Amino acid sequence: MGASLEIVIAGVLSAGDVAIVHGTLTLNGIGFDGEPYSQSSDSVVVYHHGPEGWRIAIDAPWGLAEAS
């Protein structure tokens, strides 16, 4: 469907063996109806560095829910 994904990293925070990366994901493409679409979300990914290197511990591609 010719979709593309754009990733823009807004910031990286790290402390020891943990890193948090936050930014924006934007998906663009052509829908089933032939019309172009674009969908963006705030993304948060938590990485942990262990014996095998950096691995994703938490992936929240649609962001984190606000505390109420």
Backbone torsions as a table, in degrees:
resi	resn	phi	psi	omega
1	MET	NA	7.1	176.0
2	GLY	68.8	28.1	-179.2
3	ALA	-75.0	148.3	174.8
4	SER	-132.2	150.6	179.8
5	LEU	-121.2	125.6	176.5
6	GLU	-108.9	129.3	178.8
7	ILE	-116.6	122.8	177.7
8	VAL	-118.8	115.8	-179.9
9	ILE	-86.4	121.6	-179.8
10	ALA	-88.8	-31.0	-179.3
11	GLY	-172.1	157.6	177.1
12	VAL	-130.5	128.0	176.2
13	LEU	-118.7	131.1	179.8
14	SER	-136.9	149.4	176.0
15	ALA	-151.9	110.6	179.7
16	GLY	62.5	-118.9	-176.1
17	ASP	-100.1	18.4	178.8
18	VAL	-127.4	138.0	175.9
19	ALA	-137.0	142.9	176.9
20	ILE	-118.9	127.3	178.2
21	VAL	-117.0	128.3	177.6
22	HIS	-128.1	149.2	-178.9
23	GLY	-179.3	-156.6	-176.2
24	THR	-124.7	135.0	172.4
25	LEU	-107.2	133.1	176.5
26	THR	-129.0	122.2	178.5
27	LEU	-104.6	124.9	179.4
28	ASN	-123.6	146.5	177.1
29	GLY	-178.5	-166.8	176.9
30	ILE	-115.4	126.6	-178.6
31	GLY	-76.3	174.4	178.3
32	PHE	-58.8	-27.0	-179.4
33	ASP	-84.8	1.7	179.8
34	GLY	85.9	-1.9	-179.1
35	GLU	-91.3	141.9	177.3
36	PRO	-70.1	149.5	176.4
37	TYR	-137.0	159.2	176.5
38	SER	-147.4	132.5	179.7
39	GLN	-135.6	128.6	-179.1
40	SER	-120.2	152.7	176.1
41	SER	-150.1	155.2	173.0
42	ASP	-85.4	130.7	-175.3
43	SER	-115.2	143.3	174.4
44	VAL	-132.9	128.6	177.6
45	VAL	-129.7	131.0	177.4
46	VAL	-107.4	127.7	179.3
47	TYR	-112.0	149.1	174.9
48	HIS	-126.1	134.5	178.7
49	HIS	-98.4	116.0	178.8
50	GLY	-125.8	-161.3	-177.3
51	PRO	-59.9	-27.0	-178.6
52	GLU	-97.3	9.7	-179.6
53	GLY	98.9	-162.5	-178.6
54	TRP	-76.3	130.4	178.8
55	ARG	-133.7	149.7	177.2
56	ILE	-73.5	125.8	177.0
57	ALA	-98.3	-40.9	178.7
58	ILE	-139.3	130.5	177.4
59	ASP	-124.1	114.5	179.2
60	ALA	-121.1	78.7	-175.4
61	PRO	-65.7	-17.6	179.1
62	TRP	-105.9	16.4	178.0
63	GLY	86.1	-178.2	179.5
64	LEU	-108.2	144.7	178.8
65	ALA	-68.0	145.0	177.5
66	GLU	-75.2	142.7	176.4
67	ALA	-72.2	140.4	-180.0
68	SER	-111.0	NA	NA
